[in-house]
Amino acid sequence: MGVRIFGPSADLAIPFAMSYELTGKLIEVFDTEQPTPTFRKREFVVELQEERNGRQFFDPIKFQLIQDKVDVLDQFQVGQEVKVNFDIKGKRWERDGRVSYFTNLQAWRLEAAGGGAAPTGEGVDADPGFPSMDDAPPAGGDQPYDDDLPF
């Protein structure tokens, strides 16, 4: 299990988003949330196991799927080894002169690990029109957008 980073080669001068891959055990799947009528999200946790200096470390890593990808998790069982492809998304939020920054690991592909396919026979990719985090309205359930909490 581990993390692989895909991104620009050293000789490219133009910046673009990097994509990441992590393989681990699916340990928790949360219910789908719909903070607005047009935005859905679903979180899940993958446990990354690493050995450092002869000791085992377990890191729970939380990811998010959005919009039409929230149902992808229904194909997997807690305890199953999965491979997650994801992007790191950031958001600046300001209220009453205070600035906060939030980071999200936005999954765009999920498949069974170990070279096997997902139970449906394929990994699940985002479609070309997959919205970015910038397209997402702030979460807040039934609260108005000016809620004190940005999520």
Secondary structure, 3 states (H helix, E strand, C coil): CCEEEECCCCCCCCCCCCEEEEEEEEEEECCCEEEECCEEEEEEEEEEEEEECCEEEEEEEEEEEEHHHHHHHHHCCCCCEEEEEEEEEEEEEEECCEEEEEEEEEEEEEEECCCCCCCCCCCEECCCCCCCHHHCCCCCCCCCCCCCCCC
